[in-house]
Amino acid sequence: MARRNARSPGSASPAAASPGSTAALRTANQQRVLDVLRGGPSARHTQAELARLTGLAPATVSNIVRELAGTGLVETEAGSGRRGSSVWISRSAGLVAGVDFGHSHVAVAVGDLTGEIIAEERQALEPTHAYDDSLKLAAALLTGLAAGHAPVLRVGMGVPAPISGGVVRAAGILPGWHNVDSLAAAEDAFGTPVDVENDANLGALAEHRQGVAQGHSSSVFVKLSSGVGAGIVLDGRIYHGASGTAGELGHLTLDEQGPPCRCGGRGCLEAYTSTANVLAMLSGQHPGADFDDVVALARDGDASSRRALEDAGLHLGWGLAGVVNLLNPDLVVVGGDMARAGELLLESARIGLRRHALDAVALTPVLASELGERASLVGAVLAAAERTQLAVG
């Protein structure tokens, strides 16, 4: 991996051009071309398409493509005439990486500068894993995945906890990370710039860019696993809130006299809809069952398992009603471990939503994640790719 201060083909020039200068205009136009190559449904475009999508003159695009190809940032393939040549970002220009920490797992991936994943690996962790040991493991996995490839220029990292200023602000899901400056620790471990996000935010980004929420300007991604969190996309951007902790849907109070929650409150949504709650409800009937066992039992007609999932879904719908009343998103996407229950959970969630939401938003679609358990990891790679500076001076 590239060290934090190392220059690479994707590094910006240290000498910034003066605003309004010819060099500044050239750099801005290069960035417009690179932004098109990194976004949208296709990573390859003809020069004619680049001219149309950027609004630049065809001759300007041709000059930019020639300059970028000379630096190794893009590659070209001859087509019908010069403007029919295909252009794409070269993998030799550098890679990005994604790291997704969960309650009991770490997943690592490397991808190119468009955010396309090249390789990935997932390993189990102890629920009480310490942050430093876990970061060392993630760094070792990343080194192995990136071996033989271009340098890793940036890492996106997700953790299932509120993040403010790079610091983990809750101990419930990741007790070994509480009050840790995860940004500084991760940059030391990976030796490259890191972006740290709540994992639900990264899941929301992934579903918005590549999943079931594509084509929608607003969506809410709800991750239901050991904890409950939400990522909010408004006008095509993740909404972080004033201090970076927006989306803590799991701690919306449904009943002040309800069961205690790990946050110290009572009757939180998480206390009714997490995998731990479902397993606790069924511990008498099905001792030792894990969540996949419960789903299988429910699909085979086991009444207690079906009821547990339905109850969780009804409470989820109740919580979602507050979200859709307030934000009116185009749709809600449900991911995380609980999403593996599919319609056993989602059907009752829609019922709960209709029961508690205003008529105008009561039919907001509630859909399963298209990216499944990989959503946060995919989002981590996309975040790193989108925040990597590629323009050359």
PyMOL commands that set and color helices and strands:
alter all, ss='L'
color gray80, all
select helices_A, chain A and resi 22-38+47-54+58-71+82-84+91-93+131-146+175-177+182-190+199-210+249-251+270-273+275-281+291-299+303-327+337-341+343-356+372-386
alter helices_A, ss='H'
color red, helices_A
select strands_A, chain A and resi 45-46+74-77+86-89+95-101+105-111+117-124+152-159+163-164+167-168+194-198+219-224+228-234+237-238+331-335+366-368
alter strands_A, ss='S'
color yellow, strands_A
deselect
rebuild
show_as cartoon
